[in-house]
Amino acid sequence: MDQVHVIRHKVLVEGQSRRSVAEQMGVSRNTVRKYLSSPEPITGMRAKRKHPVLEKIGPRLDELLEDWSGRTTKKQRLTASRLHQQLINEGYQVGQTTVRSYVQQWKREKAEVFVPLVHRAGEEAQVDFFEVTVELGGERKKYWMFLMRLMYSGRDFCWIYERCDQVAFLDAHVRAFAHFGGIPGRCIYDNLKPAVKKILFPGRQLTQRFMALCSHYLFEPCFARPGVGHDKGGVEARGRGIRLQHLVPIPRGQTLRAVAQELLANLDRQAITKRDRKGLSVMDKFGDEQQKMRSLPAHPFEPRLVVPLCIDRKSLVRYRGETYSLPSHFCAAAEVMAYVGPTDIRFVHRDEIVVRERVSKHGQQIHYRDYLIELSKKPQAVRQVAPELVAEMGEPFAALWLILEKSHGGKTAGRIFARVLDAVVDHGEAAVGQAMKKALAAGKQHLLGLAALTQMSLPDEIDVPEPLKSYVVESARATDFDALMEVTP
């Protein structure tokens, strides 16, 4: 039992004297008197210890902390060891432990106090990008994982992109809202370049495309303080958790899209089984949250960036260090409209659309099929690009080129293959390919046999309009006119 209670009971209830109680309990009469005056235990207060060294160096440390605080970065930060070194250089006699204790107390006084927040259904989502590693086709490469987290239910949307640019940023929002089937009231971001053009504290000047996204889906964009990651600590912690729970070991796949779909499926499966302290799963809470989210608009936002690009004389266009070839007849326009997506680019010329898969920065994608008209007129160029061209066209063009090069040499093979390409331009790759297969199967590998490939026969019947079907058109041959040259007597 508590000593204070026993002493007070013996004196006040049992009526014993203070002296006898002091002797029984082994304490002084002064202690008994203190316990009788207060029911709470009285502890002796130690006199504040003097620190003559700190009193001497304290003002100088405050000056250094004030002066150096604005001359640091996260990686070149202020340390007690550096401050101790500075004091020693200035002639002060002080131990490193003393300086460290002073700096720790200074940091505690400057530390930010966090406020416990309340997340309400349908009101808030936090967004961020995270660097991840994925293995595609046996090659490991760094990619970017977009994460949008609904803070009330805890449901996540993830997608992996090759680039962390504005097109991927906008495309991920469109996918996320479609996946959730609704739009939260506001989204919280870092001050990332795809969204923020300029920081005008406390406001932000947003990029034009991001403003268009916000206007389309009618959500409020909110931004964390510059350099402060814990303003959106929910998505920061969840991003690290996803990397450790779902991306270890490093995921493998044939395409980035397949890896992203598998990751999203895993997160949805986890949302069904993961429960909070009340026994509610993420999907249970999401059912309530989805009802309070804003409905999706009739049409999704178009995340593609529309850019006019110039076509050079090689029928090439360049976009941010990426180079693509286009059909040679596009050169007549000198300019083409490019609709840039996260994984491909659509080039539009009049009513014709050409789609190219995006390449890495400083990479190029040359399709020699785009130059068939020019190659049909330039045998020497055919010889130089033949391996790349036949790799695109496949069989039987690849087999024909090998036969021609082996039997006639590169120069003559280029001439013959140029005539074959001329037939492809006129009659189409499929028709010429069928004729080539028949010729090669018949063993017509000589010049005359292959030259016949360029003389494609016309179809037996030609569709004509109904009013013209009653007319009969007779065909003629050059020999029919020999009769005109006969001399009559």
Secondary structure, DSSP 8 states (H G I E B T S, - for coil): --HHHHHHHHHHTS---HHHHHHHHT--HHHHHHHHH-SS-----------HHHHHHHHHHHHHHHHHGGG--SSS---HHHHHHHHHHTT----HHHHHHHHHHHHHHH----------TTTEEEEEEEEEEEEETTEEEEEEEEEEEETTT--EEEEEES--SHHHHHHHHHHHHHHHTSB-SEEEE---TTTEEEEETTEEEE-HHHHHHHHHHT-EEEE--TT-GGGGHHHHHHHHHHHHHHSSS--EESSHHHHHHHHHHHHHHHHHH-B-TTS-BHHHHHHHHHHHSB---SS-----EEEEEE--TTSEEEETTEEEE--GGGGGGSEEEEEE-SSEEEEEETTEEEEEE---TT-EE--GGGGHHHHTT-HHHHHHHHHHHHHHH-TTHHHHHHHHHHHHHHHHHHHHHHHHHHHHHHH-HHHHHHHHHHHHHTT--SHHHHHGGGS----S-----GGGTT-------GGGGGGGGS---
